[in-house]
């Protein structure tokens, strides 16, 4: 028996944070989520799977028309022609859509109920699928706790859209725990909602496949689905990439770069390497210029010229397949921070304090919570995630940016803090 486990397709969701400029792969971005779904259908056919499960967020909220749903129906009809069933549950984004609830689905597509857990048994390959859809966009109950007992003699699969026991950057919908999932006695839990691929447990298998297409710079790396094979009581799990545009970060340190031409050459070489790694996919890259060196003054004086030159290099490196999503200037003039930290004045104290926060994530989180606690409560989860204000690593990264920018400003063009 073989099946595909996918989740969080977010069909027709716009890719976010992409500035338009001549030579950027606009068409690649516009249809990315649809093409990733086409790749999912092709993978199901190529691997001759018995069925496909989709663990929620097939759509991306309410549609302006029916075209998104008709596109989905066209794809699953291709699977029906090969006898491949599709079983899915609604997630929080699907539940927000009015049109999804009225759409008539092909007979090979089984949408599990939202009023209570439902079980579908496929006798042909001895599988019992248990799941429950979201009835509303916000579900705070532990749905998994009410899932039925496993059916003897079947391979039991639980289908669930959930934050599990809490995942940073994701709303705590249908929260549950690994203990609850293990207690059900199922063979495999097909989860959705978290966009990063993760095998949370192997006894039994509890898997997030991640979303099928990264949608912004916080969703870097390969995106796709899981191929699961069960043979002679043994289960194997394989990640399959489906994405058509890959997101990545590129940090360029100016410390050893003599001039702008050296910077552009470094960018060209790095972009060509990244493009070779992603194959025939388009590439959306956030470039960060960082470090300390003489080149800082050129970058500070001519940021727009440098930005346009970098975008030109991206076009040259990729023949229009690379998109510079954003260019961040985080450089600073040459400063001896160790010497500054030894000084007995306010600037020396500032450097020492910044370093103390950088070495103690718990202290940094506590200070941030005290200073920004009310603001964090008001911010939508997407903005908190983008800013990484609820992650220790994100806070430390932001602290480094603050240190660089603040000391550069204090230094001025003549290195005044020396």
C-alpha positions in Angstrom: 0.0 0.0 0.0 1.2 3.5 -0.9 -0.2 6.9 -0.2 0.6 10.6 -0.4 0.2 12.9 2.6 -0.1 16.6 1.8 -1.4 19.7 3.7 -1.6 23.4 3.5 -1.8 23.8 -0.3 -3.4 27.3 0.0 -4.4 27.3 -3.6 -4.2 30.7 -5.2 -2.6 32.3 -2.2 -0.5 35.2 -3.4 3.2 34.9 -2.7 4.0 37.8 -0.4 6.8 40.3 -0.2 8.0 40.3 -3.8 8.8 43.7 -5.2 8.2 44.0 -8.9 11.1 45.0 -11.2 12.1 44.4 -14.8 13.4 40.9 -15.2 11.7 39.4 -12.1 9.9 36.0 -12.7 6.4 37.4 -12.2 4.6 34.6 -13.9 6.4 32.0 -11.9 5.2 33.6 -8.7 1.6 34.2 -9.8 0.8 30.5 -10.5 3.1 28.9 -8.0 0.5 27.2 -5.7 -1.4 25.9 -8.6 1.7 24.4 -10.3 2.7 22.8 -7.0 -0.8 21.1 -6.9 -0.2 19.9 -10.5 3.0 18.4 -9.2 1.1 16.7 -6.4 -1.2 15.1 -8.9 1.7 14.0 -11.1 3.5 12.5 -8.1 0.4 10.5 -7.2 0.2 9.1 -10.7 3.9 8.5 -11.1 4.1 6.6 -7.8 0.8 4.8 -8.4 -0.5 5.5 -4.9 -3.7 4.0 -3.6 -4.9 7.3 -2.1 -4.0 10.9 -1.2 -4.8 12.5 2.1 -4.9 16.3 2.5 -4.8 17.5 6.1 -6.5 20.9 5.7 -6.1 24.3 4.2 -6.5 23.2 0.7 -7.7 26.8 0.0 -6.7 30.1 1.3 -9.8 31.7 2.8 -12.7 33.0 0.8 -12.4 33.1 -3.0 -13.6 35.9 -5.3 -15.1 33.2 -7.6 -15.3 29.5 -8.2 -12.2 29.2 -10.4 -10.0 28.0 -7.6 -12.4 25.2 -6.8 -12.8 24.2 -10.4 -9.0 24.0 -10.8 -8.9 21.6 -7.8 -11.7 19.5 -9.3 -9.9 19.2 -12.6 -6.8 17.8 -10.8 -8.6 15.3 -8.7 -10.6 14.1 -11.7 -7.3 13.0 -13.2 -6.8 10.9 -10.1 -10.3 9.5 -10.4 -9.4 8.2 -13.8 -6.7 6.0 -12.3 -8.8 4.9 -9.3 -7.0 7.1 -6.8 -9.1 8.3 -3.8 -8.6 11.6 -2.1 -9.6 12.1 1.6 -9.4 15.5 3.2 -10.4 17.6 6.1 -11.1 21.3 6.2 -8.6 23.5 8.1 -9.1 27.0 9.5 -8.6 28.7 6.1 -11.1 26.3 4.4 -13.7 26.8 7.0 -13.5 30.6 6.3 -14.6 30.0 2.7 -18.3 30.1 1.9 -17.9 28.6 -1.6 -16.0 25.5 -0.5 -19.0 24.4 1.4 -21.2 24.6 -1.6 -18.8 23.0 -4.1 -19.9 19.6 -5.5 -16.9 17.2 -5.3 -16.2 14.2 -7.5 -17.0 10.8 -6.2 -13.4 9.9 -5.5 -13.0 12.8 -3.1 -14.2 12.2 0.5 -14.5 15.3 2.7 -14.8 14.2 6.3 -17.5 15.7 8.4 -17.1 18.7 10.8 -19.9 17.9 13.3 -18.0 14.9 14.7 -15.2 12.6 13.8 -15.9 10.4 10.8 -14.3 7.2 9.6 -13.9 6.0 6.0 -12.9 2.4 5.4 -11.3 1.3 2.1 -11.6 -2.5 2.0 -9.5 -2.8 -1.2 -6.3 -1.9 0.6 -7.4 -2.4 4.3 -7.3 1.2 5.5 -9.4 3.0 8.0 -9.1 6.8 7.8 -10.4 8.8 10.8 -10.8 12.6 10.8 -12.8 15.7 11.5 -13.0 19.0 9.5 -13.0 22.4 11.1 -16.6 23.7 11.3 -15.4 27.3 11.8 -12.2 29.2 11.3 -11.3 29.0 15.0 -11.3 25.6 16.7 -10.0 25.6 20.2 -11.1 22.1 21.2 -8.9 19.0 21.1 -10.6 17.3 18.2 -8.3 14.3 18.4 -9.5 13.4 21.9 -12.8 12.3 20.4 -11.5 10.3 17.5 -12.8 6.7 17.5 -10.9 3.5 18.5 -8.9 1.9 15.7 -10.5 -0.7 13.5 -9.0 -4.2 14.0 -7.3 -5.6 10.9 -6.9 -2.3 9.2 -4.2 0.2 8.8 -5.5 3.1 10.9 -4.7 6.7 9.8 -5.7 9.8 11.7 -6.2 13.0 9.6 -6.0 16.2 11.7 -5.4 19.9 11.2 -3.7 20.9 14.5 -1.1 23.0 16.2 -0.2 19.8 18.1 1.3 20.9 21.5 2.1 24.4 20.2 4.3 25.4 17.3 5.9 29.0 17.1 4.2 31.3 14.7 1.0 29.2 14.3 -2.4 29.9 15.9 -3.2 27.2 18.5 -6.0 25.6 16.6 -7.3 22.1 17.6 -4.4 21.7 20.0 -3.5 18.3 21.2 -0.5 16.3 22.5 1.6 13.4 21.4 0.2 11.4 24.3 -3.3 11.9 23.1 -2.3 10.8 19.6 -0.3 7.8 20.8 -3.2 6.8 23.0 -5.5 6.3 20.0 -3.5 3.3 18.8 -3.4 4.5 15.1 -0.6 3.6 12.8 -0.1 7.0 11.2 -1.2 10.5 12.0 -1.3 12.8 9.0 -1.2 16.3 10.3 -1.6 19.8 8.8 -1.4 23.5 9.8 2.3 23.8 10.5 4.1 24.8 7.3 7.5 23.3 8.2 8.0 19.6 7.5 8.5 17.6 10.7 8.4 14.0 11.8 7.2 14.6 15.4 7.1 10.9 16.3 7.9 7.5 14.8 6.0 5.2 17.2 3.5 5.8 15.8 4.3 8.0 12.9 3.1 11.6 13.5 4.0 13.7 10.5 3.7 17.3 9.3 4.5 17.3 5.5 4.8 21.1 5.5 3.1 23.2 2.9 3.4 22.4 -0.8 4.7 25.8 -1.9 6.5 28.4 0.2 4.6 31.7 0.2 7.1 34.1 1.8 10.6 34.5 3.0 9.8 32.8 6.3 9.1 29.6 4.4 12.5 28.7 3.0 13.8 25.4 1.6 12.1 22.5 -0.1 8.3 22.2 0.2 6.1 19.3 -0.8 4.4 16.2 0.5 5.2 12.8 2.1 5.2 9.5 0.3 4.4 6.7 2.7 4.8 3.0 1.7 3.5 0.1 3.9 4.8 -3.3 3.0 5.0 -6.5 5.1 4.3 -4.5 8.2 7.1 -2.1 7.6 6.5 1.6 6.9 8.8 4.0 5.0 8.5 7.8 4.7 9.9 9.9 1.9 9.7 13.6 1.4 8.9 14.7 -2.2 9.5 18.3 -3.3 6.6 19.8 -5.2 7.4 23.6 -5.1 8.1 25.6 -8.2 9.6 28.6 -6.5 12.1 28.2 -3.7 12.7 30.8 -1.0 16.2 31.4 0.4 18.4 33.8 2.3 21.8 35.0 1.1 24.1 36.8 3.5 27.1 38.7 1.9 29.8 39.9 4.3 31.6 43.0 3.2 34.6 42.5 5.5 36.8 41.1 2.8 35.3 42.9 -0.2 37.4 45.7 -1.6 34.8 47.5 -3.7 31.3 47.3 -5.2 32.5 45.2 -8.1 33.8 42.6 -5.7 30.4 42.6 -4.0 28.5 42.1 -7.2 30.8 39.3 -8.3 30.2 37.5 -4.9 26.5 37.9 -5.4 26.7 36.5 -8.9 28.6 33.4 -7.8 26.4 32.7 -4.8 23.2 33.1 -6.9 24.5 30.7 -9.6 25.3 28.2 -6.9 21.8 28.5 -5.3 20.1 28.1 -8.7 22.1 25.0 -9.4 20.9 23.5 -6.1 17.2 24.2 -6.8 17.1 22.7 -10.3 14.6 24.1 -12.7 12.8 26.0 -10.0 12.6 29.8 -9.7 14.4 31.3 -6.8 13.2 34.1 -4.5 16.1 35.4 -2.4 16.5 37.9 0.4 20.0 39.4 0.3 21.5 40.7 3.4 24.6 42.9 3.2 26.4 42.6 6.6 29.7 43.0 8.3 32.1 45.8 8.8 34.5 47.3 6.3 35.4 50.2 4.1 32.8 49.3 1.6 30.2 50.4 4.1 30.6 54.0 3.1 29.8 53.3 -0.6 26.7 51.3 0.4 25.5 54.0 2.8 26.0 56.7 0.2 24.5 54.9 -2.8 22.0 52.3 -1.6 19.6 52.7 -4.5 22.4 52.3 -7.1 23.7 49.2 -5.2 20.3 47.7 -5.1 19.7 48.1 -8.8 23.1 46.6 -9.6 22.3 43.6 -7.4 19.0 43.1 -9.2 20.8 43.3 -12.5 23.2 40.7 -11.3 20.2 38.4 -10.4 18.9 38.7 -13.9 22.3 37.9 -15.4 22.9 34.9 -13.1 19.5 33.3 -13.7 18.1 34.4 -17.1 15.1 35.8 -15.1 14.7 32.8 -12.8 16.0 34.5 -9.6 14.0 37.2 -7.8 15.6 39.4 -5.2 12.7 39.6 -2.7 14.4 42.2 -0.6 17.8 43.7 -0.1 18.8 44.6 3.5 21.7 46.9 4.3 23.1 45.8 7.7 26.7 46.9 7.3 28.7 49.2 9.6 31.9 51.1 9.4 35.0 49.4 10.8 34.8 49.3 14.6 36.8 47.5 17.2 33.9 46.3 19.3 36.1 44.4 21.8 38.0 47.6 22.5 34.8 49.7 22.7 33.3 47.1 25.2 36.3 47.7 27.6 35.6 51.5 27.8 34.2 52.9 31.0 31.7 55.2 29.4 28.0 54.9 28.2 28.9 53.5 24.8 31.1 50.8 26.4 28.3 50.0 28.8 25.8 49.8 25.9 28.0 47.3 24.0 28.4 45.1 27.1 24.7 45.1 27.8 23.8 44.2 24.2 26.3 41.4 24.4 24.8 40.2 27.7 21.4 40.0 26.1 22.8 38.1 23.1 24.3 35.5 25.4 21.2 34.9 27.5 18.1 34.1 25.4 15.9 33.8 28.5 16.9 37.3 29.7 16.3 38.8 26.2 12.9 37.2 26.0 11.9 38.5 29.5 13.0 42.0 28.7 11.3 41.9 25.3 8.1 40.6 26.9 8.2 43.4 29.5 8.8 46.1 26.9 6.7 44.8 24.0 4.2 42.5 25.8 1.1 44.7 25.1 2.1 45.3 21.5 2.7 41.5 20.9 -0.8 40.7 22.1 -2.3 43.1 19.6 -0.2 42.0 16.6 -1.7 39.4 14.3 0.1 36.1 14.4 1.4 36.6 10.8 3.1 39.8 11.8 4.6 38.3 14.9 5.9 35.4 12.8 7.4 37.7 10.1 9.1 39.8 12.7 10.2 36.7 14.8 9.3 38.5 18.0 8.2 35.3 19.7 11.3 33.2 18.9 14.6 33.3 20.8 16.7 33.0 17.6 14.7 35.8 16.0 15.1 38.1 18.9 18.9 37.5 19.0 19.1 38.1 15.2 17.2 41.4 15.7 19.5 42.3 18.6 22.4 41.9 16.3 20.8 44.3 13.8 20.1 46.8 16.5 23.7 46.6 17.7 25.1 47.1 14.1 22.8 50.0 13.3 23.0 51.8 16.6 26.8 51.7 16.7 27.1 52.7 13.1 24.9 55.7 13.8 27.0 56.6 16.9 30.2 56.2 14.9 29.0 58.4 12.1 31.1 58.7 8.9 34.3 59.4 10.8 34.1 56.5 13.3 33.3 58.8 16.2 32.9 56.1 18.9 36.5 55.1 18.6 
